[in-house]
Amino acid sequence: MSNANTTAEFPDAQQRLAVCGNLWANHKRQAFESYADYGEGVRNNAKRGIELNERNGNKCATQTGKVRAQQLASGEAISLATIKRMHSYLSRAETYYDNADSTSDCGYISYLLWGGKAALGWSRNKLRELGELDEG
């Protein structure tokens, strides 16, 4: 239950146990906590994406993207794992949004369904706040 580093830092076995238990509890808390503190811009982008996709015959985006849009548009809380997926997708797909020829381009619509640039900023900030953003 200990190694040289933890024994040196926490010589008392009870203290090591308490620290380990606290770290594990915090890890579990973050794994199951959900967040809905994203701004109105995220919700509005998702709503706009839904509207544009409907006008486009609902042909853009995967089912996952369509579900994400419904969650964001309705203000549902989302998990840390989902925030990580949002950040990953939005970071990669930003170019499709920026370089779209029109608002009917599927890349443009899909990006909005995931909350658009507002969601990219929010997800980046949330992951930093939680110590979960790998910027290396």
Residue frames as qw, qx, qy, qz and C-alpha x, y, z in Angstrom:
[[0.000, 0.885, 0.466, 0.000, 0.00, 0.00, 0.00],
 [0.120, -0.947, 0.139, 0.264, 3.03, 2.23, -0.17],
 [0.803, 0.413, -0.052, 0.427, 6.21, 2.87, -2.04],
 [0.586, -0.140, -0.194, 0.774, 9.40, 4.75, -1.22],
 [0.055, 0.378, 0.152, 0.911, 7.94, 8.09, -2.34],
 [0.518, -0.617, -0.311, -0.504, 4.74, 7.88, -0.31],
 [0.771, -0.425, -0.360, 0.308, 6.57, 6.47, 2.71],
 [0.461, 0.029, -0.123, 0.878, 9.02, 9.38, 2.59],
 [0.128, -0.406, -0.179, -0.887, 6.27, 11.96, 2.16],
 [0.676, -0.448, -0.011, -0.585, 3.84, 10.37, 4.64],
 [0.186, 0.356, -0.874, 0.272, 5.78, 8.32, 7.22],
 [0.445, 0.002, 0.675, -0.589, 2.64, 7.47, 9.19],
 [0.064, 0.141, 0.937, 0.313, 0.71, 4.51, 7.70],
 [0.140, 0.654, 0.670, -0.321, -2.66, 5.94, 8.79],
 [0.116, 0.711, -0.077, -0.689, -1.88, 9.20, 7.02],
 [0.008, -0.242, 0.777, 0.581, -0.88, 7.35, 3.81],
 [0.103, 0.387, 0.915, 0.049, -4.16, 5.46, 3.95],
 [0.128, 0.744, 0.421, -0.502, -6.16, 8.68, 4.44],
 [0.075, 0.596, -0.364, -0.712, -4.38, 10.46, 1.57],
 [0.039, -0.041, 0.901, 0.429, -4.85, 7.47, -0.74],
 [0.120, 0.536, 0.822, -0.149, -8.54, 7.20, 0.17],
 [0.125, 0.751, 0.177, -0.624, -9.08, 10.92, -0.43],
 [0.047, 0.433, -0.594, -0.677, -7.37, 10.78, -3.83],
 [0.054, 0.178, 0.948, 0.258, -9.49, 7.78, -4.87],
 [0.132, 0.661, 0.646, -0.357, -12.72, 9.44, -3.68],
 [0.123, 0.690, -0.112, -0.704, -11.86, 12.57, -5.68],
 [0.001, 0.214, -0.804, -0.555, -11.12, 10.46, -8.76],
 [0.073, 0.398, 0.913, 0.051, -14.47, 8.67, -8.47],
 [0.122, 0.710, 0.388, -0.574, -16.31, 11.96, -7.87],
 [0.124, 0.561, -0.371, -0.730, -14.92, 13.46, -11.06],
 [0.051, -0.023, 0.917, 0.394, -15.69, 10.32, -13.03],
 [0.002, 0.518, 0.854, 0.041, -19.41, 10.50, -12.21],
 [0.020, 0.618, 0.270, -0.739, -19.98, 14.23, -11.89],
 [0.394, 0.575, 0.562, 0.446, -21.81, 16.01, -14.68],
 [0.194, -0.380, -0.045, 0.903, -21.65, 19.64, -15.73],
 [0.262, 0.716, 0.603, 0.235, -24.23, 21.97, -17.25],
 [0.218, -0.786, -0.103, 0.569, -22.45, 25.29, -16.74],
 [0.406, 0.137, 0.497, 0.755, -21.86, 25.84, -20.44],
 [0.089, 0.353, 0.112, -0.925, -23.14, 29.15, -21.74],
 [0.568, 0.580, 0.361, -0.459, -26.12, 30.16, -23.80],
 [0.313, 0.659, -0.507, -0.459, -23.85, 30.32, -26.86],
 [0.099, -0.184, 0.974, 0.092, -23.31, 26.55, -26.67],
 [0.403, 0.408, 0.754, -0.322, -27.07, 25.94, -26.43],
 [0.437, 0.724, 0.046, -0.532, -27.83, 28.37, -29.24],
 [0.158, 0.526, -0.733, -0.401, -25.20, 26.83, -31.53],
 [0.206, 0.049, 0.977, -0.016, -26.66, 23.37, -30.96],
 [0.427, 0.589, 0.535, -0.429, -30.18, 24.68, -31.66],
 [0.347, 0.719, -0.281, -0.533, -28.97, 26.39, -34.84],
 [0.002, 0.342, -0.902, -0.263, -27.24, 23.18, -35.94],
 [0.345, 0.293, 0.870, -0.197, -30.46, 21.20, -35.37],
 [0.425, 0.712, 0.241, -0.505, -32.43, 23.75, -37.39],
 [0.257, 0.655, -0.537, -0.465, -29.93, 23.77, -40.28],
 [0.131, -0.164, 0.970, 0.120, -29.74, 19.98, -40.31],
 [0.437, 0.464, 0.701, -0.319, -33.54, 19.70, -40.47],
 [0.416, 0.758, -0.055, -0.499, -33.55, 22.11, -43.44],
 [0.187, 0.580, -0.738, -0.290, -30.87, 19.92, -45.01],
 [0.823, 0.041, -0.456, -0.338, -32.95, 16.74, -44.74],
 [0.726, -0.571, 0.335, -0.186, -31.32, 15.70, -41.45],
 [0.920, 0.335, -0.162, 0.123, -28.52, 14.12, -43.48],
 [0.306, 0.681, -0.485, 0.457, -25.55, 15.66, -41.66],
 [0.281, -0.554, 0.618, -0.481, -23.74, 14.26, -38.63],
 [0.356, 0.001, -0.932, 0.070, -23.63, 10.90, -36.93],
 [0.557, -0.605, -0.523, -0.225, -26.31, 9.79, -34.51],
 [0.593, -0.366, -0.368, 0.616, -23.89, 10.67, -31.70],
 [0.183, 0.064, 0.053, 0.980, -23.64, 14.25, -32.97],
 [0.354, -0.466, -0.448, -0.676, -27.41, 14.54, -33.22],
 [0.647, -0.552, -0.515, 0.108, -27.86, 13.24, -29.67],
 [0.480, -0.202, -0.232, 0.822, -25.17, 15.61, -28.40],
 [0.032, -0.292, -0.223, -0.929, -27.01, 18.52, -30.01],
 [0.530, -0.575, -0.491, -0.384, -30.25, 17.57, -28.25],
 [0.658, -0.439, -0.423, 0.443, -28.43, 17.36, -24.91],
 [0.351, -0.081, -0.066, 0.931, -26.75, 20.72, -25.35],
 [0.161, -0.398, -0.372, -0.823, -29.83, 22.48, -26.74],
 [0.599, -0.604, -0.445, -0.279, -31.88, 21.37, -23.74],
 [0.161, -0.757, 0.397, -0.493, -29.18, 22.32, -21.22],
 [0.951, -0.259, -0.167, -0.036, -28.58, 18.76, -19.96],
 [0.414, -0.749, 0.515, 0.054, -25.61, 18.07, -17.73],
 [0.841, 0.434, -0.324, 0.000, -22.83, 16.16, -19.45],
 [0.883, -0.412, 0.063, 0.217, -20.12, 13.92, -18.04],
 [0.279, -0.755, 0.455, 0.381, -16.40, 14.51, -17.95],
 [0.556, 0.002, 0.740, 0.379, -15.92, 11.77, -20.55],
 [0.412, 0.746, 0.503, 0.146, -18.36, 13.57, -22.86],
 [0.036, -0.965, 0.098, 0.241, -16.59, 16.89, -22.33],
 [0.441, -0.473, 0.627, 0.433, -13.33, 15.21, -23.36],
 [0.513, 0.341, 0.715, 0.331, -14.97, 13.82, -26.52],
 [0.225, 0.928, 0.291, -0.062, -16.46, 17.24, -27.29],
 [0.191, -0.856, 0.321, 0.357, -13.09, 18.94, -26.96],
 [0.514, -0.189, 0.724, 0.420, -11.40, 16.30, -29.09],
 [0.450, 0.571, 0.641, 0.245, -13.99, 16.52, -31.88],
 [0.114, 0.969, 0.191, -0.107, -14.29, 20.31, -31.85],
 [0.333, -0.717, 0.424, 0.443, -10.51, 20.76, -31.92],
 [0.470, -0.031, 0.755, 0.457, -10.16, 18.47, -34.94],
 [0.313, 0.591, 0.698, 0.255, -13.23, 19.66, -36.85],
 [0.056, -0.763, -0.156, 0.624, -12.82, 23.41, -36.42],
 [0.147, -0.304, 0.557, 0.759, -11.30, 23.65, -39.88],
 [0.099, 0.398, 0.841, 0.353, -14.48, 22.23, -41.48],
 [0.051, -0.822, -0.494, 0.278, -16.52, 24.95, -39.80],
 [0.184, -0.695, 0.140, 0.681, -14.07, 27.74, -40.65],
 [0.083, -0.288, 0.661, 0.688, -13.70, 26.67, -44.29],
 [0.388, 0.478, 0.783, -0.086, -17.33, 25.85, -45.08],
 [0.128, 0.191, 0.484, 0.844, -18.65, 27.30, -48.33],
 [0.413, -0.416, -0.259, -0.767, -22.14, 27.70, -46.92],
 [0.434, -0.280, 0.576, -0.634, -24.27, 27.07, -43.86],
 [0.916, 0.086, -0.004, -0.391, -25.63, 23.95, -45.58],
 [0.494, 0.470, -0.721, 0.123, -22.22, 22.22, -45.56],
 [0.849, -0.361, -0.380, -0.069, -22.33, 19.17, -43.32],
 [0.608, 0.058, -0.417, 0.673, -19.01, 20.09, -41.68],
 [0.089, -0.355, 0.127, -0.922, -20.47, 23.44, -40.67],
 [0.698, -0.397, -0.222, -0.554, -23.70, 21.89, -39.39],
 [0.842, -0.173, -0.476, 0.187, -21.96, 19.07, -37.52],
 [0.386, 0.184, -0.399, 0.811, -19.68, 21.55, -35.76],
 [0.344, -0.367, 0.068, -0.862, -22.69, 23.55, -34.60],
 [0.806, -0.308, -0.414, -0.289, -24.45, 20.38, -33.41],
 [0.742, -0.152, -0.461, 0.463, -21.56, 19.85, -30.98],
 [0.353, -0.816, -0.285, 0.357, -21.93, 23.42, -29.67],
 [0.445, 0.833, 0.031, 0.328, -19.59, 25.22, -32.05],
 [0.430, 0.489, -0.372, 0.661, -16.75, 27.51, -31.05],
 [0.456, -0.614, 0.221, -0.605, -18.52, 28.39, -27.80],
 [0.957, -0.264, 0.023, -0.118, -18.38, 24.71, -26.82],
 [0.776, 0.336, -0.285, 0.451, -14.73, 24.43, -27.84],
 [0.069, 0.599, -0.357, 0.713, -13.84, 27.30, -25.50],
 [0.694, -0.486, 0.177, -0.501, -16.03, 25.99, -22.69],
 [0.990, -0.064, -0.120, 0.035, -14.73, 22.42, -22.96],
 [0.598, 0.437, -0.358, 0.568, -11.11, 23.62, -23.00],
 [0.162, -0.579, 0.350, -0.718, -11.67, 25.79, -19.93],
 [0.846, -0.361, 0.069, -0.386, -13.61, 23.06, -18.09],
 [0.944, 0.087, -0.233, 0.216, -10.91, 20.47, -18.74],
 [0.354, 0.506, -0.399, 0.678, -8.23, 22.90, -17.54],
 [0.472, -0.547, 0.227, -0.654, -10.28, 23.66, -14.42],
 [0.941, -0.240, 0.075, -0.226, -10.55, 19.93, -13.68],
 [0.310, -0.643, 0.683, 0.158, -6.88, 19.28, -14.42],
 [0.783, 0.187, 0.593, -0.015, -7.86, 17.01, -17.31],
 [0.583, 0.804, -0.043, -0.111, -6.46, 18.84, -20.35],
 [0.786, -0.189, 0.327, 0.489, -3.32, 17.34, -21.84],
 [0.304, 0.939, -0.029, -0.159, -1.62, 20.33, -23.42],
 [0.474, -0.588, 0.563, 0.336, 1.72, 18.59, -23.89]]
